[in-house]
Amino acid sequence: MRIAFGCDHAGFPHKGTIVDALEADGHHVLDVGTFSDEPVDYPDFARAAADAVRKKFVEMGVLVCGSGVGASIAANKFRGIRAALVHDEFTARQSRSDDDANVICLGAREISAARAVALIREFLATPFSNEERHVRRLAKIAELESGLPQSVERPSRPKVATPAAAPPSVPKPKAPAAPVAPPAPAEVAAAPRPQVVVPRPAVKAPPVAAPAAAARTVAGVTGPRPRPGADARQAPPAPPARESSLEEIARVAAASMGEPEDAAEPEHVITLDEAFRVDPTTLAPAQGALNQLDAMEFGERLWVKDASLWSNEAGMQAAIKNRLGWLTSPTLMREYAADLKTFATEVRRLGYSNILLLGMGGSRLAPEVMHRTLGSKMGFPDLAVLDSTDPAAVKNTLARLQLSRTLFVVSSKSGTTAEVTALYKFFRAQVDAGKPPKPGQSFAAITDPGSPLEKLAREAGFRRTFLNHPSIGGRFSALSFFGLVPAALIGVDIDKLLERAGAMVSACADSVPVRENPAFTLAALLAGFALKGRDKVTFVLSEKIAAFGTWLEQLLAESTGKDGKGLVPVDHEPLGLPSAYGNDRVFVALTLAGDTPDPALDALDVAGHPVYRLTLKDPYDLGAEFFRWELATAAMGALLGVNPFDEPNVAQAKETTQTMLATFKKSKRLPDWPVDREQDGILLLANQGTKPASVTDGLGQFLGQAKPGDYLALLAYLTPDHETTEALQSLRSLIRDRLHIATTVGYGPQYLHSTGQLHKGGPNTLLAIQLTGDDKEDVAIPGEGYGFSALKAAQAIGDLETLRNANRRVIRLHLGGRVPAAIEKLVGMVGRALKQ
């Protein structure tokens, strides 16, 4: 049986005994908190458990507070909940047999934990009698409930992402003997060919807007309809040959409509009426994956944390079960919203004008997304994020701060992240140098209970330490303290963000059919096409929410990139002509309502590439998207056959880096690859034994290995600034257009905590070019015997060695002089190398 367990601080001492006993009896327990004996409010956890029962995530609920009375009162405020206060065997049996109670409430201050277990077992073992008198009385209770005001209950299928109304839920059949295969998509009736609008260069016409009624809606999320005249079950046509161009596609489409060609004025833009766009979720790869999710009863098993969805190995199942706390985070974090706002008010009152977040990977990505998307509210501090060991980046950050008015937020799940530790030591020394009376008060921490960072924060007198629940993994932590503490400090409306997330939770309830579940639809699309070779997930985002792509990149890469499998997320790659792409792409467009979608997407649609479109009502819909993509990623893991909650290859580069630093401490030198050739200030280090005639020749040999389905990663251990980023974008676009392969760009060491797992553990389709440069000066790390320059260099060579040991194709280019100018030279070399 699936059971939700909730308690407050008074019930917490009984929690372990009760949950262990229920699981030993073979039940699946959904733990909705609380997770410590710190004082909390019992209505919050009664609501969470009642929600789980009401929405059929579980069949029964167990609530434990001090007396049991408060929990039963709170739970009974929800329609369909019949919470019974039980204190002996008689009430345990009668509440089930006569009243069909679905939640048992117990008082931890009234009975022992062993006694509570016995009463719960009696309660669960007793069936409802179904006698006419009891059925009649329950019907009258239902009539009483129907008179309750609507505000008592949250809608079970709220709107998500767009103003369009969501379709009603279809009741799920009860426990069929065998999975029932869903009906195949209906044939789409023949219709006229799609209209192709080809504006001329002189007057660029806007895209044709489809009426709202023409849009397909899934859980309130607007998506495209199948193109009339197409068989929705057929795989998409192959993209045109590489020698084709957008102009040729437009010309052919216009000719098929009987429109004359105009050779003097070439066509440039294809704009499809929305009704003629292909919905890739209706195509065979996605439909097959939806069938698979349905057959494995993924939704029902997920919500009771059935780890066998991802592994049959007992040890791995135990680890997975302890990484599923994000499922209930949108509900549980509402309890802390008021406290977060109080802390933010305190920080403002103390006059802090800057927040500097020191974190890597999942500890910094969600806060950065929210800052770049929602911004700092007027009167609140500004947020800066430092996730680099580049000495110039560290110095530049320090120069922008007024230390006495800066609150440093040290964020690390493990509390041992090397980069975060080094950055803390540096900035703590800077604060101490000003000799404030209580230097520790300039720091706050976010970490897991029992971590070294928690101990450090306590001993160093940090202003505040937020202990996140350990069952929430880093990349799944956007809606936990790791994401919400920095967001609250800059004035983000936490209640609104969590409300949007809660709406998505309801839209993804296990009572929602698989084909109406917005997360499962997304998962089936991406995993289904990946299994058919389209594993390069290319994001196209509205400018306002562009930072969200970086968060998505880590989530997909680190969760799926292992065991030789995985999705390759492609973020911030400029859109090109259809002829630039191979047959390995799926495009996902996330657009804010009111923004005009990039018309190049329609050209890709016409060329046969899957294009999936999602519309966000406003930036606060990021709350919903955080949860949608987390849930979808969990489902993708099951479909691809990988554990999405571990990162088995990440530690390899860390260990190699530590070995390099140990060598540096002894000899003051780092081991490195030999230089093969130098050309115009650029050094080539390929470490392949044979040396090319020049750097250009070496680049040609390396890039000449590219074949369809490969991708190129530019791994830049350089100072992350705008000019360098623009130069890297030019380089990746050239390589994409010449080789027709996907390209990614990552700054080191940032990418080690994002795409690094994919590079080493994912499919062996990677070509990596590591880029390094000269640091003008180093910045010492207090107490370490080396500086940030040495740390960055050790990380670079450590990753280089790890990639080569994993049999990945990788070279290193060292850029002399001014980096943006050197990259421009590199663009010229690549252009000449690939000219043929």
TIPAVEX-272192 format. One record per residue (C-alpha): residue in three letters; y, z, x. Coordinates in steps of 0.2 Angstrom, whole numbers, padded with zeros to 4 digits, always signed. Example, Ala and Ser with C-alpha at 12.3 -4.5 7.8 and 13.67 -1.06 7.14 Angstrom:
ALA-0022+0039+0062
SER-0005+0036+0068
//
This chain:
MET+0000+0000+0000
ARG+0018-0003+0006
ILE+0028+0013+0005
ALA+0047+0016+0010
PHE+0050+0033+0018
GLY+0067+0040+0018
CYS+0074+0057+0023
ASP+0090+0066+0028
HIS+0092+0079+0042
ALA+0084+0093+0032
GLY+0068+0082+0029
PHE+0068+0075+0046
PRO+0056+0088+0054
HIS+0042+0083+0041
LYS+0045+0064+0045
GLY+0033+0062+0059
THR+0018+0071+0051
ILE+0021+0062+0034
VAL+0023+0044+0042
ASP+0008+0047+0054
ALA-0003+0053+0039
LEU+0002+0038+0028
GLU-0002+0025+0042
ALA-0018+0034+0046
ASP-0023+0031+0028
GLY-0020+0013+0030
HIS-0003+0011+0021
HIS+0011+0001+0028
VAL+0027+0012+0030
LEU+0045+0005+0030
ASP+0055+0018+0038
VAL+0073+0018+0032
GLY+0079+0033+0041
THR+0086+0045+0046
PHE+0081+0045+0064
SER+0087+0062+0070
ASP+0091+0079+0064
GLU+0110+0076+0065
PRO+0118+0080+0048
VAL+0119+0065+0036
ASP+0121+0062+0018
TYR+0105+0061+0008
PRO+0112+0048-0005
ASP+0113+0035+0009
PHE+0094+0036+0012
ALA+0089+0038-0006
ARG+0098+0022-0009
ALA+0089+0013+0005
ALA+0072+0018-0001
ALA+0077+0015-0019
ASP+0083-0003-0015
ALA+0067-0006-0006
VAL+0057-0001-0021
ARG+0068-0010-0034
LYS+0068-0026-0024
LYS+0049-0025-0022
PHE+0050-0024-0003
VAL+0038-0010-0006
GLU+0027-0003-0020
MET+0031+0016-0019
GLY+0044+0027-0011
VAL+0044+0044-0003
LEU+0060+0054-0001
VAL+0062+0071+0008
CYS+0077+0081+0008
GLY+0080+0100+0009
SER+0075+0104-0009
GLY+0070+0087-0016
VAL+0083+0088-0030
GLY+0097+0079-0022
ALA+0086+0064-0017
SER+0079+0063-0034
ILE+0096+0063-0043
ALA+0102+0049-0031
ALA+0087+0038-0032
ASN+0087+0039-0051
LYS+0104+0031-0052
PHE+0096+0014-0049
ARG+0088+0004-0063
GLY+0069+0003-0062
ILE+0068+0018-0051
ARG+0058+0033-0058
ALA+0059+0046-0045
ALA+0049+0062-0048
LEU+0053+0079-0040
VAL+0036+0086-0036
HIS+0031+0103-0030
ASP+0012+0105-0035
GLU-0003+0094-0039
PHE+0000+0094-0057
THR+0017+0087-0056
ALA+0011+0074-0043
ARG-0003+0068-0055
GLN+0007+0069-0071
SER+0022+0060-0064
ARG+0011+0045-0060
SER-0001+0045-0075
ASP+0012+0049-0089
ASP+0028+0043-0081
ASP+0023+0029-0070
ALA+0034+0036-0056
ASN+0037+0025-0041
VAL+0046+0037-0030
ILE+0040+0055-0025
CYS+0054+0067-0020
LEU+0049+0083-0010
GLY+0059+0098-0002
ALA+0056+0101+0016
ARG+0063+0118+0014
GLU+0051+0122+0000
ILE+0034+0116+0006
SER+0026+0113+0023
ALA+0023+0096+0031
ALA+0004+0097+0028
ARG+0007+0102+0010
ALA+0019+0087+0008
VAL+0006+0075+0014
ALA-0007+0082+0002
LEU+0005+0080-0013
ILE+0009+0062-0008
ARG-0009+0058-0007
GLU-0012+0065-0024
PHE+0003+0055-0031
LEU-0003+0039-0023
ALA-0021+0041-0029
THR-0016+0043-0047
PRO-0014+0027-0057
PHE-0003+0025-0073
SER-0013+0029-0088
ASN-0006+0014-0098
GLU-0008+0024-0114
GLU+0002+0018-0129
ARG+0013+0033-0130
HIS+0018+0033-0112
VAL+0021+0014-0112
ARG+0033+0017-0128
ARG+0042+0031-0119
LEU+0045+0021-0103
ALA+0052+0007-0114
LYS+0064+0019-0121
ILE+0069+0025-0104
ALA+0072+0006-0100
GLU+0084+0005-0115
LEU+0093+0020-0109
GLU+0095+0012-0092
SER+0102-0004-0100
GLY+0117+0006-0106
LEU+0122+0011-0088
PRO+0138+0002-0081
GLN+0135-0013-0071
SER+0142-0004-0055
VAL+0127+0007-0054
GLU+0117-0008-0047
ARG+0120-0021-0034
PRO+0116-0038-0039
SER+0099-0043-0033
ARG+0104-0061-0028
PRO+0122-0060-0023
LYS+0132-0075-0017
VAL+0130-0078+0002
ALA+0141-0089+0013
THR+0150-0100-0001
PRO+0158-0097-0018
ALA+0144-0107-0026
ALA+0134-0097-0038
ALA+0116-0093-0032
PRO+0101-0099-0042
PRO+0092-0085-0052
SER+0076-0078-0043
VAL+0060-0084-0049
PRO+0048-0069-0051
LYS+0034-0069-0038
PRO+0016-0069-0045
LYS+0007-0053-0042
ALA-0007-0053-0028
PRO-0016-0070-0031
ALA-0033-0070-0025
ALA-0029-0084-0013
PRO-0013-0091-0007
VAL-0007-0104-0019
ALA+0000-0120-0011
PRO+0017-0124-0017
PRO+0020-0141-0026
ALA+0025-0155-0015
PRO+0043-0161-0016
ALA+0045-0173-0030
GLU+0048-0191-0026
VAL+0066-0196-0026
ALA+0070-0210-0038
ALA+0076-0226-0031
ALA+0095-0228-0030
PRO+0108-0240-0022
ARG+0110-0240-0004
PRO+0122-0227+0003
GLN+0140-0231+0004
VAL+0145-0233+0022
VAL+0164-0231+0024
VAL+0170-0239+0040
PRO+0189-0234+0043
ARG+0198-0245+0055
PRO+0206-0238+0071
ALA+0224-0240+0064
VAL+0222-0230+0049
LYS+0208-0217+0050
ALA+0202-0212+0033
PRO+0197-0194+0029
PRO+0178-0191+0025
VAL+0173-0193+0007
ALA+0172-0176-0001
ALA+0157-0174-0013
PRO+0160-0165-0029
ALA+0154-0147-0029
ALA+0141-0150-0042
ALA+0133-0163-0030
ALA+0129-0149-0017
ARG+0112-0141-0015
THR+0113-0122-0016
VAL+0100-0110-0008
ALA+0104-0092-0010
GLY+0123-0097-0012
VAL+0122-0107+0004
THR+0128-0125+0002
GLY+0117-0138+0010
PRO+0115-0157+0009
ARG+0104-0166-0004
PRO+0091-0179+0000
ARG+0097-0197+0001
PRO+0093-0206-0015
GLY+0080-0219-0012
ALA+0071-0210+0002
ASP+0054-0201+0001
ALA+0059-0184+0006
ARG+0041-0180+0013
GLN+0042-0194+0026
ALA+0047-0190+0044
PRO+0065-0196+0049
PRO+0066-0213+0056
ALA+0067-0214+0075
PRO+0084-0215+0082
PRO+0090-0232+0088
ALA+0086-0238+0105
ARG+0098-0232+0119
GLU+0107-0249+0120
SER+0113-0247+0102
SER+0130-0240+0099
LEU+0139-0232+0084
GLU+0148-0248+0082
GLU+0132-0258+0080
ILE+0125-0245+0067
ALA+0141-0247+0057
ARG+0140-0266+0058
VAL+0122-0266+0052
ALA+0125-0254+0038
ALA+0140-0264+0032
ALA+0130-0280+0033
SER+0117-0273+0022
MET+0130-0269+0009
GLY+0136-0287+0009
GLU+0152-0282+0018
PRO+0160-0295+0030
GLU+0160-0291+0049
ASP+0177-0290+0058
ALA+0174-0293+0076
ALA+0192-0292+0080
GLU+0193-0274+0073
PRO+0178-0264+0078
GLU+0172-0250+0067
HIS+0172-0232+0073
VAL+0168-0219+0060
ILE+0154-0218+0048
THR+0157-0206+0033
LEU+0143-0203+0020
ASP+0146-0197+0003
GLU+0137-0180+0003
ALA+0125-0186-0010
PHE+0118-0198+0002
ARG+0115-0186+0017
VAL+0097-0182+0021
ASP+0092-0164+0019
PRO+0080-0161+0034
THR+0072-0146+0025
THR+0064-0158+0013
LEU+0055-0168+0026
ALA+0037-0166+0032
PRO+0040-0155+0047
ALA+0050-0142+0038
GLN+0039-0142+0022
GLY+0023-0140+0033
ALA+0031-0124+0041
LEU+0036-0117+0024
ASN+0019-0119+0018
GLN+0013-0110+0033
LEU+0025-0095+0030
ASP+0020-0095+0011
ALA+0001-0094+0016
MET+0003-0080+0028
GLU+0014-0070+0016
PHE+0026-0068+0029
GLY+0040-0060+0019
GLU+0029-0047+0011
ARG+0021-0042+0028
LEU+0038-0043+0038
TRP+0046-0030+0027
VAL+0032-0017+0030
LYS+0033-0021+0048
ASP+0016-0029+0050
ALA+0016-0033+0068
SER+0000-0043+0067
LEU+0011-0058+0061
TRP+0015-0060+0080
SER+0000-0053+0089
ASN-0018-0047+0087
GLU-0017-0036+0103
ALA-0015-0017+0099
GLY-0003-0013+0113
MET+0008-0028+0109
GLN+0008-0023+0090
ALA+0014-0006+0094
ALA+0028-0012+0104
ILE+0033-0025+0091
LYS+0033-0012+0077
ASN+0046-0002+0088
ARG+0057-0017+0089
LEU+0060-0020+0070
GLY+0074-0008+0066
TRP+0086-0022+0064
LEU+0078-0026+0047
THR+0087-0010+0039
SER+0102-0010+0050
PRO+0114-0018+0037
THR+0109-0004+0025
LEU+0109+0011+0037
MET+0125+0007+0046
ARG+0135+0009+0030
GLU+0132+0028+0033
TYR+0141+0027+0049
ALA+0156+0016+0044
ALA+0167+0030+0040
ASP+0164+0038+0056
LEU+0167+0022+0066
LYS+0184+0020+0057
THR+0188+0039+0061
PHE+0184+0035+0079
ALA+0195+0019+0079
THR+0209+0029+0071
GLU+0208+0042+0085
VAL+0209+0029+0099
ARG+0224+0021+0091
ARG+0232+0039+0089
LEU+0230+0042+0107
GLY+0239+0026+0112
TYR+0226+0015+0119
SER+0231-0003+0119
ASN+0216-0011+0127
ILE+0197-0009+0125
LEU+0187-0016+0140
LEU+0169-0018+0136
LEU+0157-0017+0150
GLY+0140-0025+0145
MET+0128-0039+0147
GLY+0118-0050+0135
GLY+0116-0042+0118
SER+0127-0028+0122
ARG+0142-0039+0123
LEU+0139-0055+0114
ALA+0142-0049+0096
PRO+0158-0040+0100
GLU+0164-0055+0109
VAL+0160-0066+0094
MET+0169-0054+0082
HIS+0184-0053+0093
ARG+0186-0071+0096
THR+0183-0075+0077
LEU+0192-0061+0068
GLY+0204-0055+0082
SER+0212-0038+0084
LYS+0221-0032+0068
MET+0239-0028+0070
GLY+0242-0011+0077
PHE+0224-0010+0085
PRO+0220-0012+0103
ASP+0215-0029+0111
LEU+0197-0031+0117
ALA+0192-0039+0133
VAL+0174-0041+0139
LEU+0168-0041+0157
ASP+0151-0047+0160
SER+0153-0055+0177
THR+0149-0049+0195
ASP+0161-0062+0202
PRO+0174-0053+0212
ALA+0188-0064+0207
ALA+0184-0060+0188
VAL+0183-0042+0192
LYS+0200-0042+0201
ASN+0208-0053+0187
THR+0202-0041+0174
LEU+0209-0026+0183
ALA+0226-0035+0185
ARG+0228-0037+0166
LEU+0225-0019+0162
GLN+0236-0003+0161
LEU+0222+0009+0166
SER+0230+0024+0157
ARG+0230+0015+0141
THR+0213+0007+0142
LEU+0197+0014+0134
PHE+0182+0008+0144
VAL+0166+0005+0133
VAL+0150+0006+0144
SER+0137-0003+0134
SER+0118-0004+0139
LYS+0103-0002+0129
SER+0092+0004+0143
GLY+0106+0012+0152
THR+0101+0005+0169
THR+0108-0013+0168
ALA+0113-0017+0186
GLU+0129-0026+0182
VAL+0135-0013+0170
THR+0132+0001+0182
ALA+0141-0008+0196
LEU+0156-0012+0184
TYR+0157+0007+0178
LYS+0157+0013+0196
PHE+0171+0002+0201
PHE+0182+0005+0186
ARG+0178+0024+0186
ALA+0185+0024+0204
GLN+0200+0015+0198
VAL+0203+0028+0184
ASP+0200+0043+0196
ALA+0212+0036+0208
GLY+0226+0040+0195
LYS+0221+0058+0195
PRO+0221+0061+0176
PRO+0216+0078+0170
LYS+0200+0072+0162
PRO+0196+0055+0168
GLY+0179+0054+0158
GLN+0190+0054+0142
SER+0194+0036+0146
PHE+0176+0031+0143
ALA+0164+0029+0129
ALA+0146+0024+0129
ILE+0134+0015+0118
THR+0115+0016+0123
ASP+0098+0022+0117
PRO+0093+0041+0116
GLY+0087+0048+0132
SER+0093+0034+0143
PRO+0101+0037+0160
LEU+0118+0031+0153
GLU+0117+0045+0140
LYS+0115+0058+0154
LEU+0129+0050+0164
ALA+0141+0051+0149
ARG+0137+0069+0145
GLU+0139+0074+0163
ALA+0154+0064+0166
GLY+0163+0070+0150
PHE+0164+0053+0141
ARG+0175+0054+0125
ARG+0161+0048+0114
THR+0143+0042+0115
PHE+0135+0032+0102
LEU+0116+0033+0102
ASN+0108+0017+0094
HIS+0091+0018+0086
PRO+0079+0013+0100
SER+0069+0001+0088
ILE+0084-0011+0088
GLY+0082-0024+0102
GLY+0097-0030+0112
ARG+0099-0047+0105
PHE+0095-0041+0087
SER+0108-0027+0088
ALA+0124-0036+0081
LEU+0124-0025+0066
SER+0121-0009+0075
PHE+0132+0002+0086
PHE+0132-0011+0099
GLY+0141-0023+0088
LEU+0150-0012+0076
VAL+0158+0001+0088
PRO+0169-0012+0097
ALA+0172-0021+0081
ALA+0179-0005+0073
LEU+0190-0002+0088
ILE+0199-0018+0085
GLY+0201-0016+0067
VAL+0187-0027+0060
ASP+0183-0022+0042
ILE+0166-0015+0045
ASP+0163-0012+0026
LYS+0166-0030+0022
LEU+0155-0036+0037
LEU+0141-0025+0031
GLU+0143-0030+0013
ARG+0141-0048+0018
ALA+0126-0044+0028
GLY+0118-0034+0014
ALA+0121-0049+0002
MET+0110-0059+0014
VAL+0097-0045+0015
SER+0095-0047-0004
ALA+0095-0066-0003
CYS+0080-0064+0009
ALA+0070-0051-0001
ASP+0051-0053-0002
SER+0053-0056-0020
VAL+0062-0072-0017
PRO+0051-0087-0015
VAL+0049-0094+0002
ARG+0058-0111-0002
GLU+0073-0101-0009
ASN+0074-0089+0006
PRO+0089-0095+0017
ALA+0082-0087+0032
PHE+0064-0094+0030
THR+0071-0112+0026
LEU+0081-0112+0042
ALA+0066-0105+0052
ALA+0054-0119+0044
LEU+0067-0132+0049
LEU+0069-0127+0067
ALA+0051-0122+0071
GLY+0044-0137+0061
PHE+0054-0150+0070
ALA+0051-0141+0087
LEU+0032-0143+0084
LYS+0035-0161+0082
GLY+0045-0163+0098
ARG+0063-0160+0092
ASP+0065-0143+0101
LYS+0084-0145+0106
VAL+0094-0136+0093
THR+0112-0142+0095
PHE+0126-0132+0087
VAL+0141-0140+0080
LEU+0153-0126+0074
SER+0171-0125+0067
GLU+0183-0121+0080
LYS+0187-0104+0073
ILE+0169-0098+0074
ALA+0164-0108+0090
ALA+0160-0091+0099
PHE+0146-0088+0087
GLY+0136-0102+0096
THR+0135-0091+0112
TRP+0127-0077+0102
LEU+0115-0090+0094
GLU+0110-0097+0111
GLN+0104-0080+0117
LEU+0095-0076+0101
LEU+0085-0092+0101
ALA+0082-0094+0120
GLU+0077-0076+0124
SER+0066-0074+0108
THR+0057-0091+0108
GLY+0057-0096+0126
LYS+0040-0090+0133
ASP+0022-0094+0135
GLY+0027-0112+0138
LYS+0035-0114+0121
GLY+0052-0112+0114
LEU+0068-0119+0106
VAL+0081-0125+0118
PRO+0098-0120+0111
VAL+0112-0132+0115
ASP+0130-0124+0113
HIS+0147-0132+0116
GLU+0140-0149+0121
PRO+0153-0161+0116
LEU+0147-0173+0102
GLY+0143-0191+0107
LEU+0138-0207+0100
PRO+0120-0208+0092
SER+0115-0218+0107
ALA+0117-0204+0119
TYR+0103-0194+0111
GLY+0084-0194+0113
ASN+0072-0190+0099
ASP+0071-0172+0103
ARG+0087-0166+0094
VAL+0090-0156+0078
PHE+0109-0153+0074
VAL+0115-0138+0065
ALA+0133-0138+0059
LEU+0141-0122+0054
THR+0158-0125+0045
LEU+0171-0114+0038
ALA+0175-0118+0020
GLY+0191-0129+0020
ASP+0187-0136+0037
THR+0183-0155+0039
PRO+0166-0158+0046
ASP+0165-0168+0061
PRO+0162-0186+0055
ALA+0151-0190+0070
LEU+0138-0179+0061
ASP+0136-0193+0048
ALA+0133-0206+0061
LEU+0119-0195+0068
ASP+0112-0193+0050
VAL+0112-0212+0048
ALA+0104-0214+0065
GLY+0089-0203+0059
HIS+0093-0187+0068
PRO+0090-0171+0057
VAL+0107-0163+0053
TYR+0107-0147+0044
ARG+0124-0140+0037
LEU+0129-0123+0032
THR+0146-0118+0025
LEU+0154-0101+0028
LYS+0166-0095+0015
ASP+0177-0086+0028
PRO+0174-0078+0045
TYR+0167-0062+0038
ASP+0152-0072+0033
LEU+0147-0069+0051
GLY+0139-0053+0044
ALA+0127-0063+0033
GLU+0124-0076+0047
PHE+0119-0062+0060
PHE+0106-0056+0048
ARG+0100-0074+0042
TRP+0098-0080+0060
GLU+0089-0064+0066
LEU+0077-0065+0051
ALA+0074-0084+0054
THR+0071-0080+0073
ALA+0057-0068+0068
ALA+0049-0081+0057
MET+0051-0095+0070
GLY+0041-0083+0082
ALA+0027-0082+0070
LEU+0027-0101+0067
LEU+0028-0105+0086
GLY+0015-0092+0090
VAL+0026-0081+0102
ASN+0032-0063+0101
PRO+0051-0065+0098
PHE+0054-0047+0103
ASP+0050-0046+0121
GLU+0057-0055+0137
PRO+0042-0055+0149
ASN+0050-0066+0163
VAL+0067-0058+0163
ALA+0062-0044+0175
GLN+0056-0056+0189
ALA+0074-0062+0194
LYS+0080-0044+0193
GLU+0066-0038+0205
THR+0069-0053+0217
THR+0088-0048+0217
GLN+0084-0030+0221
THR+0073-0036+0236
MET+0088-0047+0242
LEU+0100-0033+0241
ALA+0088-0021+0251
THR+0088-0035+0264
PHE+0107-0036+0264
LYS+0109-0017+0266
LYS+0098-0018+0282
SER+0105-0034+0290
LYS+0121-0037+0281
ARG+0114-0055+0278
LEU+0105-0063+0263
PRO+0091-0075+0265
ASP+0095-0092+0258
TRP+0089-0110+0257
PRO+0093-0122+0272
VAL+0106-0135+0269
ASP+0099-0152+0268
ARG+0115-0163+0268
GLU+0134-0161+0267
GLN+0146-0173+0259
ASP+0164-0171+0256
GLY+0164-0152+0256
ILE+0148-0151+0245
LEU+0132-0144+0252
LEU+0115-0149+0245
LEU+0101-0136+0246
ALA+0085-0144+0239
ASN+0072-0135+0250
GLN+0059-0149+0247
GLY+0055-0152+0265
THR+0061-0170+0266
LYS+0080-0173+0267
PRO+0089-0187+0258
ALA+0102-0198+0266
SER+0117-0190+0257
VAL+0121-0178+0243
THR+0123-0193+0232
ASP+0106-0199+0236
GLY+0099-0182+0234
LEU+0107-0180+0217
GLY+0100-0197+0212
GLN+0082-0192+0217
PHE+0083-0176+0208
LEU+0091-0182+0192
GLY+0079-0197+0193
GLN+0065-0186+0188
ALA+0072-0184+0171
LYS+0061-0190+0157
PRO+0063-0190+0137
GLY+0062-0172+0131
ASP+0069-0164+0147
TYR+0085-0154+0147
LEU+0097-0150+0161
ALA+0105-0133+0164
LEU+0121-0131+0175
LEU+0119-0113+0182
ALA+0137-0109+0188
TYR+0139-0094+0200
LEU+0157-0097+0199
THR+0173-0088+0193
PRO+0173-0091+0174
ASP+0190-0099+0170
HIS+0196-0112+0159
GLU+0199-0126+0172
THR+0181-0123+0179
THR+0174-0124+0162
GLU+0182-0140+0157
ALA+0176-0148+0173
LEU+0158-0142+0170
GLN+0160-0150+0152
SER+0164-0166+0160
LEU+0149-0166+0171
ARG+0137-0161+0158
SER+0144-0175+0146
LEU+0141-0188+0160
ILE+0123-0183+0163
ARG+0120-0182+0144
ASP+0126-0200+0142
ARG+0118-0207+0157
LEU+0101-0199+0155
HIS+0100-0196+0136
ILE+0094-0178+0139
ALA+0101-0161+0132
THR+0113-0151+0143
THR+0117-0133+0144
VAL+0130-0123+0154
GLY+0129-0105+0159
TYR+0139-0094+0171
GLY+0129-0082+0182
PRO+0124-0069+0180
GLN+0128-0070+0161
TYR+0115-0083+0158
LEU+0101-0072+0166
HIS+0103-0061+0150
SER+0103-0076+0138
THR+0094-0092+0143
GLY+0086-0085+0159
GLN+0070-0081+0149
LEU+0069-0099+0142
HIS+0072-0107+0159
LYS+0057-0097+0167
GLY+0045-0095+0152
GLY+0049-0109+0140
PRO+0043-0127+0141
ASN+0043-0134+0158
THR+0056-0147+0154
LEU+0070-0140+0164
LEU+0080-0148+0177
ALA+0092-0135+0184
ILE+0107-0137+0196
GLN+0113-0120+0203
LEU+0132-0121+0208
THR+0139-0108+0220
GLY+0156-0107+0229
ASP+0166-0097+0242
ASP+0173-0080+0237
LYS+0190-0078+0244
GLU+0188-0060+0246
ASP+0175-0047+0241
VAL+0177-0031+0230
ALA+0168-0016+0235
ILE+0156-0007+0223
PRO+0158+0012+0226
GLY+0143+0020+0234
GLU+0132+0005+0235
GLY+0135-0002+0253
TYR+0139-0019+0247
GLY+0152-0028+0235
PHE+0152-0039+0220
SER+0151-0055+0231
ALA+0135-0049+0239
LEU+0128-0044+0222
LYS+0132-0061+0214
ALA+0125-0070+0229
ALA+0109-0060+0228
GLN+0107-0064+0210
ALA+0110-0082+0213
ILE+0097-0083+0227
GLY+0085-0072+0217
ASP+0085-0083+0202
LEU+0084-0099+0213
GLU+0068-0092+0220
THR+0061-0086+0203
LEU+0064-0103+0196
ARG+0055-0112+0210
ASN+0041-0100+0210
ALA+0039-0104+0191
ASN+0037-0122+0196
ARG+0054-0127+0189
ARG+0064-0142+0196
VAL+0079-0134+0203
ILE+0092-0138+0217
ARG+0107-0129+0223
LEU+0125-0136+0227
HIS+0137-0126+0236
LEU+0155-0131+0232
GLY+0168-0129+0246
GLY+0187-0128+0243
ARG+0194-0127+0226
VAL+0180-0127+0213
PRO+0187-0138+0199
ALA+0192-0151+0212
ALA+0175-0150+0219
ILE+0166-0152+0202
GLU+0177-0168+0200
LYS+0170-0175+0216
LEU+0153-0170+0210
VAL+0156-0180+0194
GLY+0160-0195+0205
MET+0144-0193+0215
VAL+0133-0191+0199
GLY+0141-0206+0192
ARG+0137-0217+0207
ALA+0119-0209+0208
LEU+0116-0214+0190
LYS+0125-0230+0190
GLN+0109-0240+0191
//
